[in-house]
């Protein structure tokens, strides 16, 4: 039977929330194999001088645990 695990990560971007989510997947894939899903839990942004300066996406990444 397969076993899955979630990890929670926060991605950032100066462009958009979508790009922040893509950043999480891209960076997580460097060290985590078998990613099968991401779930966006929260979207926030940093604001300076009435302008958004950084988009943040808090996501849960689901991956298949490998067996030896």
Helices and strands as residue ranges (DSSP letters): E 4-13, H 17-28, E 35-48, E 51-64
